[in-house]
Amino acid sequence: MAAYIDCQNAWVSILRGLTSQFSTTAQVAVNDYTVLDAGVLTAAVFTPGTVGRVPQKANYVRSWGGILDLFYAWRGDLPSSLTPFETLRAAVILAIDNNPNLVIPPATSGVAGVYDTTIESDGDPQPYPVTPGSATRFVAQRFRIISYQFLRAQ
């Protein structure tokens, strides 16, 4: 049976496979925003999210949620920064959408019992940081990724 960490590890592997977007594996981090201090062009940081359980006929469905913060280096103003950010965002969304069972190549099956994964934004892209008086360094957007897993009825 899958656990949150299995889903998170799969999400991280999927994004680290996007070598045209993330040139080093360190740019896709877990619980570590210090990657933003490394002079990177792009970064993705995962943190734990929601956990749910819903009865469905003879089975239960467990949902494993994670938070993904996506960053692209600031290019002087928001319009100039948004175009490359949109390219990054599209690649990430497509990669998650193309792996609903969290199948990580070269594996032939995904994370045990996971049958679907969704990704949705938690708001619009924003300059980051947004602290008054601090320099904008990135355009950022938060996403919620949720993987759904069948469990046996209890």
N, C-alpha and C positions, 0 to 999 in steps of 0.2 A: 504494500500500500504506500502511496506517495505521502509525503509530508511537505510542509511549506518549503523546507530547505531544498527538497528535490526540485520543486517548481522553480524556486529562485535560481538554483544552479543551472537549470535548463534555460531560463530567460537570459542569464548572463552569457551562457555559451552561444546562444543564438545571436546576441548583439556583438559578442567578440568575433563572431564569424563575418561581420560586416567590415571587412578590412579596408574597403574604400571609404568608410566613414570614420572608423576608429583604427588609427595606424598602429597602436600598441594595445595590448590587453589591459594595461593599467588604466586606460581611458574609460573602461567599463568597470566601475567599482561597486562595492557593497558596503554600506554604512560608513563611507569615508569620502567626505567632501574635500579633503586636502588635494585631490587630483586637480581641483580648480586652481591651485597655486603652482602648478607645474608648467605653466605656459602652453597648455594644450589648445588646439583649435576646437575640438569637440570633446564632450564628456557625457557619460551616463552614470547616474548613481542610483542604486536600488536600496530601498529600506523596506522593512516588513509592513504589511498592510492588514487588511481585514481577513477574518476567518469566519466562515458561515457553514451552517448545516441545514438542509431543507429536505423533508420527506418527499419522495416521488414514487408513487405506486409501491413496488416491491423493494425498492432501493432507497438509500439516502444519497443525497448529493452534498459533497463537501466543496466549498469554494475557498481557494487559497488566493488571497489578494496581496499584491505588492505595489509599492509606489516607485515610480521611475521618474527621476528628475533628469531632463535632457537639456544640455547646454551647447551653445555655439558662440565662439568668440565674437565680441562686439566689433563692428566695422564702422564706428563713428556716429551712426544714427540708426534709428529703428528700421526704416525702409531698406537701407543697405545691408543690414544684418538679417532681415527676415527671409530674403531669397535663399541664401545658403542654408539657413535654419530649416526652411520648408523642405529642401532636398533631404537633409538629414532626417527630419521627422518622417517624411514619406518612406524612406528606406527602413526605418525602425518599425513603423506600423506594418508595412508589407512583410517584413521578416516575421513578426509575431503572427500576423494573419495567415501566413503560409505554413505555420507550424502549430496548428491548434492542439495537437496531441503532444506537443513538446518533443517532437522527434528531432534528435540532434544527429546530423550526418557524422559518421557513416552508419549509425545505428539503424535498425530496420523497424524498431518500435519505439514509442515514446515513454514518458513517465507513467508508471503503472496506474491504470484506471482513469487517467486524464483524457477526457473526450472533447474538450473545447477550451479555448483561451480567447479572451477578449481584451482589447486595449481601448481606453477612452481618455480624453483629456480631462483635467480637473480645472480648466480655465484657459484663457488665451495666453499666447506667448507674451512675455514681459521682459523688460530690461532687468538685469540682475547684477549686483545687488540693488535693492530699491531703498536702501537706507539713505536718508537725507544727508547730503554732503559727501557721500562716498562715490567714487568713480564707477560708472557702469563698466562691467567687464565681460558680460555675456548677455545673450538673449536666451531665456529659459522657459520651459514649459513642464508642468507636472502632469503625469499620466498615472492612471490606475490600470494595472494588469491583473486580470482574474482568470485563474485556471479552475475548471470544474472537474470533479472526480466522482465517479460512482463508488458508493460504499454498499456493503450488504445491509439488508434490514436487520435490526436488532430485536 
